[in-house]
Amino acid sequence: MDTSASPQALWDICPDVRDDESTTTSNLGIRQTFGGRVLLAMRSPTLSQLEPSRATYELHLEQSHNYARRAADAIAGGVNSNVRLSGQRICFASGSGSKLTDIDGNEYIDFALGMGPTILGHAPPPVLKAVEETLQLGQLFAGQHPLELELAELLTRHIPSAERVRIGLTGSEMVQAALRLARAHTGRPGFIKFEGQYHGWFDNVLVNHAGPANDPVEGLPFPVHLQTPGQDVSSTSHTYVLPWNDLDAVRRFLKDNSDKVAAIITEPVMCNTGVLAPRDGYLQGLRELCDQYKVVLIFDEVITGFRLGLSGAQGMFGVLPDLSTFAKAFGGGFPVAALAGSAELMNLFANGVNHSGTYNSNLVSIAAGIATLQVLADDNGAAFERIERVGQSIIGGIREAAQRHGANLKVLGYGAVFHTLFTNEPETYDYASYKRADAQRQAVFLDALLPLGVRPTGRGTWFVSAAHTEEDAERTVRAVDQALSASA
Ligand SMILES: Cc1ncc(COP(=O)(O)O)c(C=O)c1O
């Protein structure tokens, strides 16, 4: 262990965990993993010296760790979504606007935003009010309610390709509904998905979003990498994995295999690996190939929808998919999701294709969706302008800090969602080029931000909400600067 780092700081962070499982050192300091928990000791200055104006701001997580120990005896793994198994196990007490407070009393400027949904910040008053107002009306009717039509009309107004919608609760199920429609429409069994993209946790799509990158010269489609024990291999037998942002790969594959392919599903901006923009003409090229081979084009806008603007990535890039999936941002933190598409495809649900769900269009979710969309649409989309402005302040500040420190820290993406990574690549445009970034430096950098009160997602993606302010941006950039100066 490098003794120039401060072991004391390490124990201050987590005083009651002593079983060292792994230790790595980097320019930033020491990173240790204890039973899945990651702790960081800064090299110099120590954590308490990093932000003189808040000299006492160290991460004391005693209550969180006590919670984690209790939770492990009641909840499998202590968490209710596997994504939360990695990184710091922080137990939160509350969220308000751009801030989260944990049960030890630490406050964070939150850029995880529930992994994207809370686009208006935590506990947004207009959404809470709308939800409260519907509570007295009842929750579930196993029938229709005028509010669900109001939400559907808002969705069809804002989403350029939406002639019809279906409303559900999660992105994962909307993806499955989209794939089912595509199979029903084409009579073909398979679909193309792209390496590094995530479309939910169900067996047929949970492949190749993590793990080693493949090389197209070794053949297409890529070998399927299952991502979990217990996954049904047979359910992936019609899943064809290709590299993203490589139109020629899709063209070559479809030329010989289009009779097996019902759909191409893609995140229009790859937000589950970095935040990688489509190359010029790529989405349009997919559209043309789909038209040529009568394949259904599905945009998975679970992250980009109502985050990159009211009309999503499809509006931003001017390419219309046949079907698109939405969740996260449009519920403002409440569980609501949608599948949108052409009348021809969507009306198959009225002609034999099954899409069901007990809790679909429950009033709480519907009210939250309507209120969120109304706030986002108010004043000609002023919320998006604010998000973009604050996000760009942070991006600009991070880039300047990186330059000052001579760090290869790059920022990819947009004001509303961006990604930080340490890379010397001239262009990060697909999973393989992303995997060449320095993952260890990234982890140490992200860990260094937490004690400074800044919380991006554990993978380095930053979501910005309408509640983030210029002051948050300044504090965040200062924290980034301080985290980087620790490695000088
Ligand atoms: C692009 C994309 N599609 C689908 C999903 C699955 O959505 P959910 O977690 O709501 O099931 C996610 C979740 O992160 C996602 O990012």
The ligand as an ORCA input file, in Angstrom:
! r2SCAN-3c Opt
* xyz 0 1
  C     -32.145      2.508    -23.097
  C     -32.847      1.731    -22.039
  N     -33.818      0.864    -22.393
  C     -34.505      0.172    -21.481
  C     -34.218      0.279    -20.148
  C     -34.997     -0.500    -19.141
  O     -35.865      0.353    -18.467
  P     -36.454     -0.042    -17.028
  O     -35.319     -0.030    -16.069
  O     -37.478      1.019    -16.756
  O     -37.069     -1.388    -17.170
  C     -33.209      1.148    -19.733
  C     -32.872      1.292    -18.311
  O     -31.900      1.881    -17.927
  C     -32.495      1.894    -20.702
  O     -31.512      2.722    -20.382
*
